[in-house]
Amino acid sequence: MSPTSPALPDDDRTALYDAQNLWAEDDDFFLTLVGGRADSRVLDLGCGTGRLTLALATAGHRVTGIDPDGAAVAAARRKPGADGVVWVVGTSEQVPPGSGFDAAIMTAHVAQAITDEEMWRGTLEDLHAALVPGGLLAFDSRDPEGRAWERWNPDDSRGTVSLRDGTAAEVWHEVAAVDDDAPDRWLVHLAEHTLLADGTHVVDDGELVFRSEARLRADLTAAGFVVEQVYGGWDRQPVGEGVGELVVLARRV
């Protein structure tokens, strides 16, 4: 959070997140992907306020949602159907090895928020240990070949979000720097701006990592996974022909 920016109360922050992140085609993809087998044990790592987590539980799966943001998990617990989910505040380190999950997902580009490479390796190792043999790991990560960060500027990224109190907020992104000191990894430093109807201007500073397809495949292999498929979009297009995504499906060996 920028030191000159006011911090939103947790309830307002999570409400803003929900308003910005409505159900979309990526949710359809992951719900369909996991939904082929009823009563599966599913781990939603980085579950946020539980949009997809709750849909998976409604579909009949036994779901655990984990997120390091305690306020987001608290908001998820207040939603209809939340009693059917096991909620945990934390990271992959809170998943006991041998948990026996049939599938683990990281959606909404959670993988890109894990910028520390040691933590990323640990996350993949934790997920491998939590899955049954043959268990599915699925996640999305933006393809660096699409250079999405070049469109994260006040002109191209500006939009409005309708809030539950009937007002609208103006939102936009601004990139401060891009570190490209590795040939298969780009670290993007950016700020998300939110201008509320009362004039309050909130700035959230953060980082996202863009890993190449080759880098993701190598990291998964090192953690004991076999990569089944990488798609470029939610209609299972080849990489480079979709919407600038790397949608990764891998299995625990």
C-alpha positions in Angstrom: 0.0 0.0 0.0 1.4 3.4 -0.9 2.3 5.4 2.2 0.3 8.4 0.9 -2.8 6.4 0.1 -5.6 5.7 2.6 -6.3 2.1 3.3 -9.8 0.8 2.7 -11.5 -1.1 5.6 -11.3 -4.8 5.1 -15.1 -5.1 4.3 -14.9 -2.4 1.6 -11.7 -3.9 0.2 -13.2 -7.3 -0.2 -16.4 -5.9 -1.6 -14.4 -4.0 -4.2 -12.5 -7.2 -5.1 -15.8 -9.0 -5.7 -17.1 -6.1 -7.8 -14.0 -6.2 -10.0 -13.8 -10.0 -10.2 -17.2 -11.3 -11.5 -17.8 -14.9 -12.7 -16.1 -15.3 -16.1 -15.0 -17.8 -18.7 -11.9 -18.8 -16.7 -14.2 -19.9 -13.8 -16.3 -21.9 -16.3 -13.1 -23.6 -17.5 -11.9 -24.7 -14.1 -15.4 -25.7 -12.8 -15.8 -27.9 -15.9 -12.3 -29.3 -15.6 -12.8 -30.4 -12.0 -16.5 -31.2 -12.4 -16.0 -34.4 -14.4 -15.8 -36.5 -11.2 -18.4 -36.1 -8.4 -17.3 -36.0 -4.8 -13.7 -35.2 -5.6 -11.4 -33.7 -2.9 -10.4 -30.3 -4.3 -7.9 -27.8 -3.0 -8.4 -24.2 -4.1 -5.1 -22.5 -3.3 -5.4 -18.7 -3.3 -9.2 -18.9 -3.1 -9.7 -15.2 -2.4 -13.3 -14.5 -1.4 -14.5 -17.9 -2.6 -16.2 -17.3 -5.9 -15.0 -20.5 -7.6 -14.5 -22.4 -4.3 -18.2 -22.2 -3.4 -19.2 -23.2 -6.9 -17.1 -26.3 -6.7 -18.7 -27.2 -3.3 -22.2 -26.6 -4.8 -21.2 -29.0 -7.6 -20.7 -31.7 -5.0 -17.0 -31.7 -4.4 -15.3 -31.7 -1.0 -13.4 -28.4 -1.1 -10.7 -26.8 0.9 -10.0 -23.1 0.2 -6.8 -21.5 1.4 -5.7 -17.9 1.2 -3.2 -15.8 3.1 -5.6 -12.8 3.2 -7.6 -13.3 6.4 -10.2 -10.7 5.4 -10.8 -12.4 2.1 -11.4 -15.7 3.8 -13.7 -14.0 6.3 -15.7 -12.6 3.5 -15.9 -16.1 1.9 -17.2 -17.6 5.2 -20.1 -15.1 5.1 -21.4 -16.2 1.7 -24.2 -18.7 1.1 -23.0 -22.3 1.1 -19.8 -21.5 3.0 -20.5 -24.1 5.6 -19.8 -26.7 2.9 -16.1 -25.6 2.5 -13.1 -26.0 4.8 -11.5 -22.5 5.0 -7.9 -21.9 6.0 -6.0 -18.7 6.3 -2.5 -19.4 5.1 -0.4 -20.8 2.2 0.5 -24.2 0.8 2.6 -24.7 3.9 -0.7 -25.2 5.8 -1.6 -28.3 3.6 -0.6 -31.5 5.4 1.4 -33.8 3.2 -0.6 -36.8 2.2 -3.9 -34.9 2.3 -5.2 -37.0 -0.6 -6.6 -34.3 -2.8 -7.8 -35.4 -6.2 -7.2 -32.0 -7.7 -5.6 -28.7 -6.8 -6.2 -25.4 -8.6 -4.6 -21.9 -8.5 -6.9 -19.5 -10.5 -7.1 -15.8 -11.2 -3.3 -15.8 -11.8 -2.4 -16.7 -8.2 0.8 -18.3 -9.6 2.0 -14.9 -10.7 1.6 -13.5 -7.2 4.1 -16.0 -5.9 7.1 -13.9 -7.0 9.8 -15.4 -4.7 11.3 -18.3 -6.6 12.1 -20.3 -3.4 8.5 -20.0 -2.3 7.3 -20.9 -5.8 9.3 -24.1 -5.7 8.0 -24.8 -2.2 4.4 -24.3 -3.3 4.8 -26.8 -6.1 6.4 -29.3 -3.8 3.6 -28.8 -1.2 1.0 -29.3 -3.9 2.7 -32.5 -5.1 2.7 -33.9 -1.6 -1.0 -33.0 -1.1 -2.3 -34.7 -4.2 -3.0 -38.4 -4.7 -0.8 -40.2 -7.3 -2.3 -39.1 -10.7 -3.9 -36.1 -9.1 -4.5 -33.0 -11.2 -2.8 -29.6 -10.7 -4.3 -26.8 -12.9 -3.5 -23.1 -12.9 -3.3 -20.0 -15.1 -0.4 -17.6 -15.7 -0.2 -14.9 -18.3 2.0 -15.6 -21.3 5.0 -13.2 -21.2 5.0 -13.3 -25.0 1.7 -11.3 -24.9 3.5 -8.5 -22.9 0.3 -7.7 -21.0 2.1 -5.2 -18.8 2.5 -2.8 -21.8 -1.3 -2.3 -21.7 -1.3 -1.6 -18.0 -1.3 2.1 -18.2 -3.8 4.8 -17.2 -5.2 5.1 -20.7 -5.6 1.5 -21.8 -6.5 0.0 -18.4 -9.0 2.6 -17.2 -12.5 1.4 -16.4 -15.4 1.7 -14.0 -16.7 -0.8 -11.4 -20.2 -0.7 -9.9 -20.2 -1.1 -6.1 -22.9 -2.5 -3.9 -23.8 0.9 -2.5 -24.9 2.1 -5.9 -21.8 4.2 -6.6 -19.1 3.6 -9.2 -15.4 3.5 -8.8 -12.8 4.3 -11.4 -9.9 1.9 -11.6 -6.7 1.8 -13.6 -3.2 0.2 -13.5 0.2 1.8 -13.9 3.5 -0.1 -14.3 6.5 1.3 -12.4 9.2 -1.1 -13.7 9.8 -4.4 -15.4 12.8 -6.5 -14.4 13.9 -8.8 -17.2 17.2 -10.0 -15.9 16.4 -13.6 -16.7 15.5 -14.9 -20.2 12.4 -16.8 -19.0 11.1 -14.6 -16.2 9.9 -11.0 -16.0 9.0 -9.3 -12.7 6.5 -6.5 -13.1 6.2 -3.8 -10.4 2.8 -2.1 -10.7 0.2 0.0 -8.9 -3.6 -0.4 -9.0 -5.4 2.8 -8.6 -9.0 3.1 -7.3 -10.9 6.4 -7.3 -14.1 6.2 -5.3 -17.1 8.5 -5.7 -16.3 10.5 -2.6 -12.9 11.4 -4.1 -10.9 8.8 -2.0 -7.9 7.6 -4.1 -6.5 4.3 -3.0 -3.2 2.9 -4.5 -2.2 -0.7 -4.0 1.4 -1.4 -5.0 2.4 -5.0 -5.9 4.4 -7.3 -8.1 3.6 -10.0 -10.6 5.9 -12.5 -12.1 5.6 -13.7 -15.7 7.2 -17.1 -16.3 7.7 -18.5 -19.8 6.0 -21.8 -20.8 9.4 -23.5 -20.8 10.1 -22.2 -17.3 6.8 -23.4 -16.0 7.3 -26.8 -17.6 10.8 -27.1 -16.1 9.6 -26.0 -12.6 6.7 -28.6 -12.6 9.0 -31.4 -13.8 11.4 -30.6 -11.0 8.6 -30.8 -8.5 7.6 -34.3 -9.7 4.7 -33.4 -12.1 4.1 -34.5 -15.7 2.7 -31.6 -17.8 -0.3 -32.9 -19.7 -1.2 -29.8 -21.6 -0.7 -26.0 -21.8 -3.4 -24.0 -23.5 -3.3 -20.4 -24.7 -6.9 -19.6 -23.7 -10.2 -20.8 -22.1 -11.3 -22.6 -25.3 -8.2 -24.7 -25.2 -6.5 -22.9 -28.0 -2.8 -23.5 -28.7 -0.4 -21.3 -26.9 -0.1 -18.0 -28.7 -3.5 -18.3 -30.4 -5.7 -17.7 -27.4 -6.1 -14.7 -25.1 -2.5 -14.5 -23.8 -2.8 -17.1 -21.2 -0.8 -20.2 -20.2 -3.4 -22.5 -18.8 -1.4 -25.4 -17.3 -2.6 -28.9 -16.6 -0.2 -31.3 -14.9 -0.4 -34.6 -13.0 1.4 -35.8 -10.0 3.6 -38.8 -10.9 
